[in-house]
């Protein structure tokens, strides 16, 4: 057990001594030290224990489950591969990001195949592309369930399951699909990760986990991110003027959050007409269009990304220094995740919340470390 009074350097050294990671994997790691969630989870996960981990955005959850999965997978040879692990994620974007992380870690290790199964792709082309099988499958519950029902995904060797961003998955209505998928599996290790704990996540954990190792990381995001939250008191009719003044002030890349798709589309067209470099992503768009827009934003060809909550969780873009909430989120969890899209690499960042008279339902001073209140 790692003691709490050790220095970070000593804890990291003890942790590395406690576990044995393949050299091919550690050579591909692009980190200076393991985060709290990684140090807590990895030894138990490698021991094939069930995991229930609560940790905020930015805490390093992905490595916490991907590294143990890679350690437990043995090569299957040149023939058809059968999944050893299925990773469930709530959105296509997060599934793609997880797949990229895994493939980056495998760049020095041959023989392990991955498969991405999400909506937005023609399922027949997906079946054709996956004909040689995969050791690790990443995808959304609905599309994975579709493959299981078609018998195009075989689970006879699957003994590891990861449920990532469980709270978001449940809020999006994927519980039934997820449980249906798990019913196809034989006895397996289950690792459940969530940014927040709700009654729903507790119930899910009770249903799918067996004597799990439980860990809660509360401070990881605050340690890593340096965000000043600006509460801009304004009228609904003045929000566009406030927004344009902010965009003229903040020249860095920015994510602009709205609650509704039609608001995203409206603001994007308006800003484009005013010569801002802006585009939008939301769940009503096809995958290829969203992928192209996200690539433009990652490559700095786009300054402003207008988005609904499809981009508010799990999308890591270190260059984003500014987040603007044109609309205030419906829940505290969504609010925190939106703000957490900036300062991903620890740089100073600003989150601007356009607050109208109807948006005082939250205790912002308790939710965020640095809060500045301004009248517009």
N, C-alpha and C positions, 0 to 999 in steps of 0.2 A: 504494500500500500504506500502510495506517495504521501509524504507528510506535508502539511500545509505551511510549516515554517521553514521549508527549504527555499533557497534562492531559486529563481527561474532557471539559471544555468545548471545548478545542481540537480533540480528536478528533471530537466531535460536529459542530463547525462544518465541519471538513474533509470529513466524511462527507456532510453536507447539500450541500456544494459539488460533491462527486463525482457525486451522483445527481440526477436530475430527477424528482420526484414530482408528479403532477397536483395542482393546488391544491384541487380538490374532495376529494381523498383526504386531503391534509395538514390541511385544515380540520377533518376529522372525527377526527383522531388525538387521543387523550386521554392523551398522554405528554409528559413534560418533556424527555426525551432518549432517544436510541436505545440499546438494550442492546448488549452485546458481540456476541451472536449475530446481532442485526439488522445491526450495522455490518459484520460479517464476511461475511454471506451475501448481503445485498440487492444489492450491486453485481454480484456474479457471477451471481445469479439473473436480474437484469434483462438480463444479457448472454447469457441463454439457455443457461447451462452447467448440467450435472448437478451436484447437490449431495449431499454426505454429511456431515451435521451431527450431532455428538454434544453434547448440552447437557442439563443437568438440568431438572427441573420448576421452573417459575417464572422461566425465563431469557428468555422472550419469543419462543419459537419461532414462535408463530402469526403474528405480524406479520412475522416474517422471511420467510415464504413467501407470505402473503396479499398484502402490498404489491407484490412483483414480479409476481404473477399479475394484479393489477388494472391494473398499468402496461402489461401486454402485450396486454390485451384491447381490441379495437376493436368499436365498435357494429355490430350486425347488422341494424338496421332494425326494422320493425314486424311482420314475418312470423315464422315459426317459427325459433327460435334453436337452434343446435347447440353442444354443449359445446366450449369451448376448453381447459378444465381440469377434471380429476377429482381430488378430494381424498379419499384413503382414511383412515379412522380406525377404531380397533378397537371402539369402543362407540357406542351411540346417544347417550349423554349428551355425549361429546366431539364427535360429529358436530353435534349441536344447538348446542353452544357455538361451534364454528368458524363455523357458519352465521350465528349471531347477530353474531359479530365482523365477518364480511364485510358483512352487511346494515347494520350501524352505519356502516361505512366508506363505504357506497354511498348514505347518506341525502342527500348533496348531489350525487349523480351519477345521472342517469336513463339507462335503456336497457340496463342489465346485469341479467340475470335469474339467480336462484339456485334450486337444487333440492336438497332433502334426501331422500336415499334410504336408509332404514334399516328394519330389522325393527320390529315393533310397530305398523305401519300396514297397513291392508288394501291389498294391492298393486294391486287394480283401481282403488281410489280414488286411489292414488298415480299410476297411469298417467293417469287422467283429469285430475288436477291438473297434470300435467307436459305436457299435450298441446301447449302453446305452446313447449316447449323451454326450455333454460337455457344460459347462458354458463359457469356454474360449477356443478358437481355435487359435493356432499359426501355421504359415506355410508360404510357398512360394506361390506367386500369381498363378503360373501355376498349382500346385497340388490342391490348394483350388478351382480354376476354374474347374478343372476336377471333383471334388466332387460335386460342384454346378450343373454342367451339368448332372451328373448322379442322381441328387436329393438325394444323400446320406448325404448332409449337408443342413439343413433347417435353414432359416434365419428369420423366422417370428417374433422371439423375439429379434433379434440382433439390439441393439440401440447404440453400441459403436464400432468404428473402429480405429485401430492404423496403421499407415504406418511408419515403422521404417527404417532408413538409406535410405531415399527417393532418394538421389542423386545417391547412388550406384545401387538402384533398377532400376532407369531410365537408367543409363549407361549400365546396363545388358540387356536392352530391354524388361522390364516387364510392361511398361506403359499400353499397350493394354490389357494384362491379368488382371492387377489391375483394370482398368476402367470397364472391363466386369464383374468382381466380384462385384464391387460396385453397378452396375445396378441391381443386385439381391436383394439389401437391401432396406428396407423402410427408412423413415426418421431416421437419426442417428447422433450422435456426431462423428466427425472425428478429430483425433490428428495426425498431420504430423510432423515427426522429421527428420532432415537432418544435416549432419556434415558441409556441405557447401551449399551455395545458388548459383544456376545456372539459366540461362534462363529457362531451362526445369523444375526445381523445382518450380520456380515462376509460370509458366504456370499451372503446376499440382495443386498447392495451389489454384490458381484462379478458377480452374475447380471444385475441390472437397470440398473446405472449404466455410463456410458461416460466414461472419463477425468474423474472428478468433482473438483470443488473440495472439499477435505476441511478441516473445522474442528472443533476440540474445545474446548468451554467448560467449565471445571471449577469455577470459583469463583462463578458467577453467583448460585446459590441462597444461598450463605452470605453474599454481599454484601447480598442483598435481604432475606432472612428472619432474624429474631432469635428463635430457638427454644431454650428450655431443655428438655432431655430428662431426665425423672425415671424412674429405674429403681426400681420398687416391688417389692421382694422379698416374695413372699407364697406361700401354699399354694393349691392348686387349689380346695380347699373354702372358702377365705376370699375368693375373688375378688369375689363379689357384695357382700360387706360393704365391701371396699376401694373398689369401684366407687361405691357409694352415698355413702360419705364424700367421695369426690372430687367427685361431682355436687353435693353439698351445699356444698362449698367453692367450686367453679367455677360461677358463675352465668351466665357468658357462653355463647354458642352453642358446641356441642361436636359433633364427629363421633366416634362410638364404633365402632371396627373389630373385626369378628369374622372368623374364617376360614371359618365354615360358615353357610349360610342358616338352618338350624334354630336355631343359637345366636342369630342376629339376631332371629328371631321370638320365641324364648323370652325374651330380655332385654327386648325391646320390650313384650311383654305384662306382664312382671313390673314394669317401670318405670311403665307406665301405671296399673297397680293401686296403685302407691305415689304416684300423683298427679304424676308427672313428665311434662312435655310432650315426648313422644318418638314417633318413627315410624321405619320401616325401609325401605331399598331394597336389592334384590339382583336378580340376573339371572333369578330364577324368577317375577318379577312382570311384568304386562303394562305396555306403555309408558305408557299414559294414567295409570295409578296412580302409576308412578314420577315422571312429569312433575308431577302434582299435588302429590306429597310434596316434590319438589325446589323447586317454586314456594313452598310454605309455608315451607320452610327459608330460602330466599333472602329472603322477605318478613318474616322474623323472627317468623312465627306459630308456629314450632316451635323448641324449644331444643336438643333432642338428636336427631341423625340417626344411626341405627344402620345400619351398612353393611358389605357385603363389599367386595372389591377393585374392584367395579364403579364405586365412587366415588373410588378412590385415585389416579387419574391424570387430569389435565387438567380437573378441575372447579374453577373459580375462584370461591371465595366469600370475599371479603376480610374479612367480619365474624367469621370463625371464629378464635378465640383459643386454643382448646383441642382437642386430639386425645387420645383414650384408646384404647390398643390392649389390648382385653380378651384377645385372643389375639395371640401373636407371629407375624409373617409367616413363610411358608415359605422366602423368599429375602431376601437383603440388599436387592435392588432394590425389592421390595414394601414392605419395612420403611421404606426411605428415602422412597418415594412417599407412604406413609400419613402419616408424620410431616410431610411437606411440604405437607399440606393446610391447615396453620395458618400464621399470619403471612404471608399472601399479599400484604398491603400493607406489610410491613416492620415492623408493630407487634410489641411483645414478646408472645410466646406460649409456651404450655407443652404438651409432649407427655408423656403418662404411659404407661409401658409396664409392664403387670402381668407380672412375671417369676416363673415357678415354677422348680423345680429342673431342669426339662427344657428351659429356655429360655436356656441359657448358651452356645449355639453361636456367637454373634456377638461380635465385639470392639466393643462399643458405643462405647468411648472413641475408637476410630479412625473410626467411622462418623459421629459427631456432634461438633459443636464444643463444646457445653456439656452436660455429663452430671453429674447428681446421683444418687447411689445412696442409697436409703432402704429401711429394713426396715419391714414392715407387720405 
